[in-house]
Amino acid sequence: MANLDNTHITKLKDLINGAVDDIIAEYAAIGHAVPSLDTVEPGPFLVPEAVPVRMRKAVQIIEAACAQLSCTVALPGSVLLDKALVIEEPACLQVVTEARIADLLLDKPEGLAASELADLSGLDKAKLTRILRFLATKHCFKEVAPGVFANNRLSVRLLSSDTSSIIGLITDEGLNAASYLNEFLTSRSEAENDSPFKRWSGHQLFEFYLTEQGRGRGKRFIRAMSAWGDATGKGFLSKVYPWESKPKDTTICDVGGGNGWVSMSLLKSQPHLRVILQDQPQVIEKAKELWTTELPVAIEQGKVQFTPFDFLKDAAAEGCDFYYLRNILHNWRNTDCELILKNIRKSMKPDSKLLLDEYVLMEPCRTLGGDSRDLDLAPTPLLPNYGAGRIRSYNMDILMMSLLGSQERTLNEFVALWCVIYPSIRMKFVILIGDLLILANSEKCGFEFSKLYEAGEMDLLEFTPI
């Protein structure tokens, strides 16, 4: 008799229903309905860190369960074909972003005809119509009448802003680099600085931004990094770590902190702290301009200090209580990361802490000893890493491979990375996380893992020096 067990999809249905109820309840608690895709209003939750934990979890479950249900019930060939065709979406997003179509539709709820949008943008009418119709079918823009398009909840985020800059970065440098990914893997070079991006442009990413061809993209990159902070939640640092328990004038060294937008957010909520912002000299000069405009009181009261340095060459500021890195190590290969960490480690006091704000990847399997995050696994039958609900971290991993030849890492890989700083120390240590054990055999170690704090899409890892 045939097996008629359908619990693998009925459980997915139940997860979706329960998560939808949770989202409705969270909006209702503040007197709102869930926004429609047709609206262009920002909604009540303006930044990721303002989203309630239950709602963040419900969104993850919906993203994961809907994607898994689709892959389960659709024909495998159709699913694979759809995945192969996914490149068309970023290509179309690049067209409308650079043509500023969302700007042209601003304050026009009735929409504009594609012919008018084509005249205003200088694009071909028929081709632009097809691109907008494709994106509207993917729920970005809406076609309010045949050949007439308007903004919606998604497309309005493409207005000329920092958000459009991150879309531009991904669909330009990222997409061009990704086209060389297979060649990069199948015809490997011995050069340490080889990457798909270098094969496309002839330069490493940050060198490319200094060329005539890349200078404009380099300016966009700076705006894109600010947008990335907004999208992932630059305010989580002040929320997830117990700063209120730290004494007055506790000092945080923001290593490679750019213009300091994360540490600025921290000081706004925790004014008893102090910050030392360290980055390249030209970056520090821009940071001073930002702080003078956005938080001049921190400068007046000596709450922030600007110190130019190169984390690959120079030691970090000496004797700070905390050393904080956000989205730094994912830009670098292991050998460079070891150098960055060494330059931090030798400046630390015995009681200093290292805080790393990064994506922490998790293997999509439930075997003990796979991934060991101090986080709950997704409910069955979802993939334990939430699958599509956390896909952005895995997208970033491939983007880092394509742009820089670098990577995002699992917790085990972070621990292994920390354990390669001082060759003279030999040790074996065990890290207890929840009910899981990592047995780490290491010949050299400069840090010991302490704790993981969930911070939205990213995680905050705490290490202490050994």
N, C-alpha and C positions, 0 to 999 in steps of 0.2 A: 504494500500500500504506500502511496506517495506521502512524503512528509509534508504536512499542511501547517507547519509551524511558521507563523508570520510575526512572531513577537519582535523580530529585528527591525521591522518597519513600524509596527504599532507603538513600540517604545519611543521611536523617533517622533512619531505624531504626538505622543503624550508629552514629551519634552518640549516640543514647540508650543503646544497649548499652554502648558504651565508657565513657560517663559513669557509668552504674550500676556498672560494674566498678570505676571509680575511687573511688566513694563507699564501696562495700563494702570496698575495700582500706584506705581511710583509717580506717574504724571498726575493722577487723581489726587494724590496727597498734597500737591502744591496747586491744585485747582486748574489743571490743564488737561486737555485731550492730547493724545499722541498726534504730532504734526503730520499732515498729509504730505505726500511727495509733491503735490501741486503748489504748496506754499513756498514763498521766498523769505518768510520771516525766520529769524535765527532760532527761535524756540527758547525755552527756559534754561536749558543746560548749555552754557556758552563755551565752556572749556572742559576737557576730559576729567580733570580733578574734581569738578562740581557734580559729576554723575554719581548717584548713589551706588554703593557696592553691589546691591542686589540687582540693580538695573544693568550694570556693566556685565555681571555674570549672565543675566538673561539674554543680553545681546550676543554674547559669545555662544551661548547654547543655540540660539536661533540661527546664527551664521553657520555654526558647525552642523546642526541637525538638518537644515534645509539643503545644504550642499551634499551631505551624506545621503539624504533621502533621494535627491535627484540622481546621484551616481548609482544608487541601488536600483531604482526603477527604470531608468532610461537604458536604451540599448548600448552596450559597451562601445561599439563603433561610433555611435553618435557622440558619446561623452568624450572619447579621444579626439574626434574631429573638432569638437567645440574647443577643447583645450589647445589644439594646434593652431586654431584660428584666433586665439586670444590676443595675438600681436596686433590685430587690426584695431582693437579698442584704444590702446595707447597712441597708435599712429594718428587716429582721428582726434583724440584729445589734444595732441600736439598742434594739429591744424587749428582747432577752434581756440586754443589758448593763445597761440601766437597772433591769430587774427582778432583776438579780443571780442569774440562774438558775445560773450556774456555781458561785457560792458555795453555793447551796442543795444542789447535787450533790456538794459537797466530801466526800471520804472515804465516798462511797456508790457503790462499784464496781458494785453490783447495780442501781443506778439508782433513780429515783423515778417513780411514775406521774404523768402529766401533770395528773391531777385534783388530786393533792397539791401539785404545783408551782404550780398555779393558785391553790389556797387560800392557800399561803404567800406568793405574790407579788401576789395581788389581781387577777389577770388571768382572762379568760374561758377555761375549760378547752378547749373545742373549737378556739378560735382559737389558743391557745398550742400545742396539739398540732400543728396545721398548720404553725405557724412552726418548731417544733423539728424536725418531720419534714423540712421543706424544708432546714433547716440541716444536719441529719444526712445528707441526700442530697448536700450539698456538703461532706461530711466534717468538719463542725464539730458536735460532740456525736455520740452514737451511740444508736440505738434498739435496746435490748437485748431487748425484747419489745414486742408491739403496745401502743403508748401509754405505754411505759416508757423513760425516757431517762437516760443517764449521760454524764459527761464523757469526753473523749478528749484526745489530744495537742494538738489545736488549742483546744478549748473551755476547757481548764484555764487557758489564758492570759487568759481573760476574767474571772478572779477579780478582785474589787475591788482594784485596784492601779493603778499608773501606766499599765500596758498598756491596761487597760479605759478609762482616761481618753483615750488617743489614739484608740481606737475610737469613744468618745463624741464627741470633737471632730469627727472626719471624718463620722460618720453624723448629726450634729446640725447644727452650723454649716455644715459642708461640703456636706451633702446639701441643706439649705435654700437655700444660696447657689447651688448648681449648677442648681437649678430655674429660676433667673433668668438663666442664662448666655445662652440664645438671645435673650432680650429685651435683654440688655446689649449683644450684638453687633449686633442689627438696629435698635436705636433708640438710638444712641450719644448720650451727653450730652457737652457741652463741658466739664463740670466735671472737673478733674484727679483728684479723689478719688472718682469714680464707680466702682462695682464691683457685681457681682451680689449680694454680701452686703449692701451698703448698700441696694440696691433691696428686699431682703427685710426688713431690720431697721430701715431708716431711719437707721442709724449706720455709721460706719466700724468695723472689727472691734474695735480697741483702745478706742475710745470706747464701744462697746456693752458692753464688759466693766465699765464704770464705772456703767452703769445698773442699776436695780433688777432688770430682767429678765435682764440679762447677768452680774450679779455672781457668781452661783454657777458659771456657765460659765467666768468668768475664772479662778476658783480651779482649775477642772478644766484649763484651758489650761496653767497652770503645771506641773501634774502631767504633762500630756500631753507637754510639751516635754522633761521628764526621761525619759519613756518613749521618746520619739523618739531621744534619745541612746543609750538602751540598745539599741533595735532596730537602729540604724544603726552602732553601735559607737563609743562615746565614747573608747575606749582606742586607736584607730588613730593618733591624733596622736603618741603616744609611740613607736609601732612603726615608722611609715613614714618619719619624718624623722630625719636623723642627729644627734640631740641629744647623744649621747655624745661627739661630737667638739667640742662647743661648750665654751668655757672656763667656769670657775666664776663664778657670779653673772650669767650671761647672762640678760637680762631680757626677758620676754614680756609684752606688753600685750594682755590678753584683752578686746577691744573689744566691748561689748554682750554680755558673757559670762554674763549671768544670774547664777545662784548660783555659777557657776564650777566646775561638775561636770567639765567637760573639762580645764581647767587643773589642777584638783585631781588628776585621774587622771595628768596629766603629771608633776606634782611628786612623786607617790608613786613613780613609776618613775625619775624623773630629779631627785633631790633637790638636785643642784648648781645648778639653775636658780632663778630668781626670777620671780614673777608680780605684775603690777599688774592687778587686776580692775576694769573700768570699766563702769558701767551707771547706770540711773536711781537716785536716792537711795533710794526705797522698796525697790528690788530689792537694792541693796547691803546694806541692813540685814538682809534675809533671808539674804543670802549669808554675812554674818558669823556668824549663828546656825548655819548649816550647817557652816562651816569649824571653828567652835569645837567642834562635836560630832564631826565626821568626821576632821579633820586639825589638831588644836590645836597640834601641834608646828610647823607652818608659820607660825602666828601668833606663837608664842613665839620662834622663831628669826628672825623678820622676813623669811620667805621669800615672804609674800604681803602685798600692800598693797591696801586697798579705797579706790577713788576714785570718788565719784559724778560723773556727767557725762551730757550729752545729745549723742549723736554727730551730731545734726542741727544743733547750735548751738555746741558746744564743741570745742576742739582736743583730740586724744588726748594722753595722757601724753607728755611731751617726752623725746626721746633714748633710747628703748628700742631694743633690738637686733632684736626681732621684734614685729610687730603682727598679731594673729591674730583672724580673724572666722569664726565658724561659723554657717551658716544665717542670716546677717544680710541679705545683699544680695537674696536671693530674696523678702524681704518688701517690697521697695521698688521703685518705678518708677525708670527711668534717671536722671531729674533728681535724685531724692533720693539715689541711689547716688553720683552725682557729688559731692554735697555731703558725704556721709559720707567718701568717699575724700579729698576735699580737706582735711577736718579731720584726717585721719590723715597725709596727705602732708606737710603743713607742720610736723609734729612730728618727722619722721623724720631720722635722721642719714644722711649719704651712703652708709654701709655697712649701713643697716637693711634688713630684709626684710619684705615683706608676705606673709602666708600666708592664703589663703582656702580654707575648708573648705566645699565646696558640691557639689551635684549638677552634673555637666557633661553636658549633653545631647549626643547624637550623631545626626546624620541617618541614616535607614535606607537609605542608598544608598552605592554603592562608587565614586562618581566622585571624582577628585582635586579637592581644593578644596572638598569638602563639609564634613565635620568633620575636624579635624586632631588628635585626641587622641593623646598619646604612649602609646597602648594598642594591643594587637593587635586586629584585627577578628575578629568571630566567624567560624568556619569555614563555608564554603559547604555547603549552600544556605541557611543561616540568614541572616536579616537581619544586616547587618554590626554593628548596634548591639545585637545579641542579642535584639531583639524583646521577647517576654514575659519574658525573663530579666532585663531591666532596666526593666520597665514601671513600677516604682514611681517612678522619677525623672520619667517622663512623666505619671504620675498626680499627682505633686506639682506639676508645671507647671500642670495644669488646676486643681488645688486652689488654688494661689496666685492664678491668674487669678480664680477664683470668690470667694475670701475677701478679697483685697486689691487686685485689679487689677494684680498684679505678676507675676513670672515666674521660672522657672528659665532657664538660658542655655547655649548652646553655647560652646566655647572661643573661637570667632571673636567671639561676642557679648561675652564677657568682655574680650577684647583691645580691642574697639571701645569698651567702657565705660571701660576704663582710659585710653583715649586721648582723653579729652574733659575733662581737668582744667585744663590750663594753655594758654589760647588763644595765648599768646605764642610757644610752641614749635611750629615746623613741621618735620615730618620724615617720611621714608619708611623703614620698617624691614622686615626679613625675619626671620621666626621659623622656625628649623629644628627640626622635631620628627620624629624617626625619618627616614623617607624622604619626608616630606611637607613642602611649603613653604606658608606663609601669606604672601602679599604684602599688607601692611597699609599703605594710603595714609592718612596721618593728618595733620591740620592742628594737632593739639594732643595732648600726651602728658605724663603725669607718672610713668608706670611702664613698665617693660619686662618682658615675660614671661620667666621663667627656666626653670621646670621643672614638670612635673606628676607627682605621686605618687599612685598608685592606693591608695585607702583604703576598701576594702570597696565598699559601694554608692555612696559619695561619692568625691570626689577632692580632693587638697590641691594648690592652685596656688600657686607661688612667684613673686613679682614683686620687682624691685629698683627703687628710685627713679632717675629720670633727672635 
